[in-house]
Amino acid sequence: MKKTLLSFSLWLTLLFLAGCNLPNAAPDSAATLQALYTAQAGTLQALQTQAVVATVAPPTLGLPTLPALPTSTIAVQFPSPIPPTTQPVVVTRCDQAAFVRDVTIPDNTTFGSSSSFTKTWRIQNTGTCAWTTSYALVFSSGSQMGGPAAVNLPRSVSPGDTVDVSVNLTSPASTGTYRGDWLLRNSAGALFGLGAQANSPVFVQIKVAANLTGIYDFVANYCSADWRSAAGDLGCPGNVDGKKGFAIAIDKPKLENGITENRPGLLTVPENVNNGYLSGYYPPFEVKNGDRFRATIGCEYGANGCNVLFRLDYQIGNGSIKTFWKFAEAYEGQVYNVDVDLSALKGETVKFILTAHANGSAANDRPIWLAARIERLSNLITPTYTPTATFTVTATGTATVTSTATATSTATATATSTVTPTGTATSTATSTATATETPTPTATATNTVGP
């Protein structure tokens, strides 16, 4: 019974479905076949796709991951063109010189009229040729100041070496500023000088003021000084045979340049020990503005090996001793003029000290201070004594002397007086008798001091 009902229901369903799908017209067999083909093809494609998806790919062996190799970009650089540059051309000259320094007489040093001095330059050979003693320093232009036309070099000078060249000059008679130019001359007679073009001169430039007059003579008054060395006080004149050092005056000394001077000099020999010294302490002296210390210095002729330091020291009151000026001198055949302005001490009462100090061994040291003195402009000089000062006259000529203090004396017009800052002067006149008298000095009295 149940099977009958189920079959009946199935048939009803099929009929209903068939009724729904019945076409209004007769079916197209070709279209139906085409549809079936299409469905089959789609089904086949789907099955193939599923087969592909279901296929399990076989496992593959994994390769190790290698680090990336560094890559470099090779930049090809082409050299940039270098613009041409002009390189300085070093011109080498056979004869060429350079100024090193003024050894003596700095520029614009002041002199009195007609004063003698020695100008020394230190010059370097900057050329490629050696200078021989046939080379010379020659006057070129300006004021010759009484100097020579030429002076030969004192020795040969290799390239790079230096030499001191000196000329003896005299200041003009008139006041003013003067300059003289000097060039070098080689053995062939060609002139040359300083600078890149080797044509610039060395020069000396001085000022000439009103006459300077000596007011203190260190040589004439050397025994008024207290002479000392490390051995103690030495007395004056010194013992020339001793080894403790000594000072003596020489009327006409012969210096290392071979010239016998007409001016007196002071020989100051230091103690004969290594680095020995000798110092002379002079009485107090009041310095005025414009005062100058002047001298010519050098070693005594024949004192080969002389090597000494000249010093002008000073002391104010009981203060410490200080050096005002110094100069190292060795025996080389030249002498040097000293011209030192003392104006820095103006208004001070000063003890000046002349010192000679050995550079090493003192065995051959024989230094000379020629005409050492202090000079002052003549228009600034005033008498250092009062009109009632007492003069002591030693006479060797003919004189008539009364019993009173008034005397009439016949003497020459020339007298030499040594004036110290204290106002006492010792005057020597020519007469035939010896007398002590009190003359009446006048403001026009002439006192000649120094050499």
FENRAWO-V154530 format. One record per residue. RES is the residue in three letters. D_LAST is the distance of its C-alpha to the last C-alpha in whole Angstrom. Layout:
RES:D_LAST + RES:D_LAST
//
This chain:
MET:184 + LYS:180 + LYS:179 + THR:182 + LEU:180 + LEU:176 + SER:178 + PHE:179 + SER:175 + LEU:174 + TRP:176 + LEU:175 + THR:172 + LEU:172 + LEU:174 + PHE:172 + LEU:169 + ALA:171 + GLY:172 + CYS:168 + ASN:167 + LEU:170 + PRO:169 + ASN:171 + ALA:171 + ALA:172 + PRO:169 + ASP:167 + SER:167 + ALA:164 + ALA:162 + THR:163 + LEU:162 + GLN:159 + ALA:158 + LEU:159 + TYR:157 + THR:154 + ALA:155 + GLN:155 + ALA:152 + GLY:150 + THR:152 + LEU:151 + GLN:147 + ALA:147 + LEU:148 + GLN:146 + THR:143 + GLN:144 + ALA:144 + VAL:140 + VAL:139 + ALA:141 + THR:140 + VAL:137 + ALA:134 + PRO:133 + PRO:130 + THR:127 + LEU:124 + GLY:121 + LEU:118 + PRO:115 + THR:112 + LEU:109 + PRO:106 + ALA:105 + LEU:103 + PRO:99 + THR:99 + SER:96 + THR:95 + ILE:93 + ALA:91 + VAL:90 + GLN:87 + PHE:86 + PRO:82 + SER:81 + PRO:79 + ILE:75 + PRO:73 + PRO:71 + THR:67 + THR:64 + GLN:62 + PRO:58 + VAL:57 + VAL:54 + VAL:53 + THR:51 + ARG:48 + CYS:47 + ASP:43 + GLN:42 + ALA:39 + ALA:38 + PHE:35 + VAL:34 + ARG:31 + ASP:27 + VAL:25 + THR:22 + ILE:21 + PRO:25 + ASP:26 + ASN:25 + THR:22 + THR:20 + PHE:17 + GLY:15 + SER:16 + SER:15 + SER:13 + SER:13 + PHE:15 + THR:18 + LYS:21 + THR:24 + TRP:28 + ARG:30 + ILE:33 + GLN:37 + ASN:39 + THR:43 + GLY:45 + THR:47 + CYS:45 + ALA:43 + TRP:39 + THR:38 + THR:35 + SER:37 + TYR:36 + ALA:33 + LEU:31 + VAL:31 + PHE:30 + SER:33 + SER:33 + GLY:31 + SER:27 + GLN:26 + MET:22 + GLY:21 + GLY:23 + PRO:25 + ALA:29 + ALA:29 + VAL:28 + ASN:31 + LEU:31 + PRO:30 + ARG:33 + SER:37 + VAL:38 + SER:41 + PRO:43 + GLY:42 + ASP:39 + THR:35 + VAL:32 + ASP:28 + VAL:27 + SER:24 + VAL:22 + ASN:19 + LEU:19 + THR:17 + SER:18 + PRO:20 + ALA:20 + SER:22 + THR:23 + GLY:26 + THR:26 + TYR:26 + ARG:28 + GLY:28 + ASP:31 + TRP:31 + LEU:34 + LEU:35 + ARG:37 + ASN:40 + SER:41 + ALA:43 + GLY:41 + ALA:42 + LEU:40 + PHE:40 + GLY:38 + LEU:39 + GLY:42 + ALA:46 + GLN:46 + ALA:43 + ASN:41 + SER:39 + PRO:35 + VAL:32 + PHE:30 + VAL:26 + GLN:26 + ILE:23 + LYS:23 + VAL:21 + ALA:20 + ALA:19 + ASN:15 + LEU:13 + THR:11 + GLY:9 + ILE:11 + TYR:11 + ASP:8 + PHE:10 + VAL:9 + ALA:9 + ASN:12 + TYR:14 + CYS:16 + SER:17 + ALA:18 + ASP:22 + TRP:22 + ARG:25 + SER:27 + ALA:31 + ALA:32 + GLY:30 + ASP:28 + LEU:26 + GLY:24 + CYS:20 + PRO:19 + GLY:22 + ASN:25 + VAL:24 + ASP:27 + GLY:29 + LYS:30 + LYS:29 + GLY:25 + PHE:22 + ALA:18 + ILE:16 + ALA:12 + ILE:12 + ASP:10 + LYS:11 + PRO:13 + LYS:16 + LEU:17 + GLU:20 + ASN:20 + GLY:20 + ILE:17 + THR:15 + GLU:11 + ASN:9 + ARG:6 + PRO:7 + GLY:9 + LEU:12 + LEU:16 + THR:18 + VAL:22 + PRO:25 + GLU:28 + ASN:30 + VAL:33 + ASN:34 + ASN:31 + GLY:29 + TYR:26 + LEU:23 + SER:22 + GLY:20 + TYR:21 + TYR:18 + PRO:20 + PRO:21 + PHE:19 + GLU:21 + VAL:21 + LYS:21 + ASN:23 + GLY:20 + ASP:17 + ARG:16 + PHE:14 + ARG:12 + ALA:11 + THR:12 + ILE:15 + GLY:17 + CYS:19 + GLU:19 + TYR:21 + GLY:24 + ALA:24 + ASN:27 + GLY:29 + CYS:26 + ASN:27 + VAL:25 + LEU:24 + PHE:21 + ARG:21 + LEU:20 + ASP:22 + TYR:23 + GLN:26 + ILE:27 + GLY:29 + ASN:31 + GLY:32 + SER:32 + ILE:28 + LYS:28 + THR:26 + PHE:24 + TRP:22 + LYS:23 + PHE:23 + ALA:25 + GLU:23 + ALA:25 + TYR:25 + GLU:26 + GLY:23 + GLN:21 + VAL:18 + TYR:17 + ASN:15 + VAL:16 + ASP:16 + VAL:18 + ASP:20 + LEU:20 + SER:23 + ALA:26 + LEU:25 + LYS:24 + GLY:26 + GLU:26 + THR:24 + VAL:23 + LYS:22 + PHE:19 + ILE:20 + LEU:18 + THR:21 + ALA:22 + HIS:25 + ALA:27 + ASN:30 + GLY:33 + SER:32 + ALA:29 + ALA:30 + ASN:27 + ASP:25 + ARG:21 + PRO:19 + ILE:15 + TRP:12 + LEU:9 + ALA:6 + ALA:9 + ARG:9 + ILE:12 + GLU:12 + ARG:15 + LEU:17 + SER:16 + ASN:20 + LEU:20 + ILE:18 + THR:20 + PRO:19 + THR:19 + TYR:21 + THR:25 + PRO:26 + THR:27 + ALA:24 + THR:24 + PHE:21 + THR:21 + VAL:20 + THR:20 + ALA:21 + THR:22 + GLY:24 + THR:27 + ALA:28 + THR:31 + VAL:32 + THR:35 + SER:37 + THR:36 + ALA:33 + THR:32 + ALA:30 + THR:29 + SER:26 + THR:25 + ALA:22 + THR:19 + ALA:18 + THR:14 + ALA:13 + THR:10 + SER:11 + THR:11 + VAL:13 + THR:15 + PRO:18 + THR:21 + GLY:20 + THR:19 + ALA:16 + THR:16 + SER:15 + THR:15 + ALA:17 + THR:19 + SER:23 + THR:26 + ALA:27 + THR:26 + ALA:27 + THR:26 + GLU:27 + THR:27 + PRO:26 + THR:26 + PRO:23 + THR:24 + ALA:23 + THR:21 + ALA:18 + THR:15 + ASN:12 + THR:9 + VAL:7 + GLY:4 + PRO:0
//
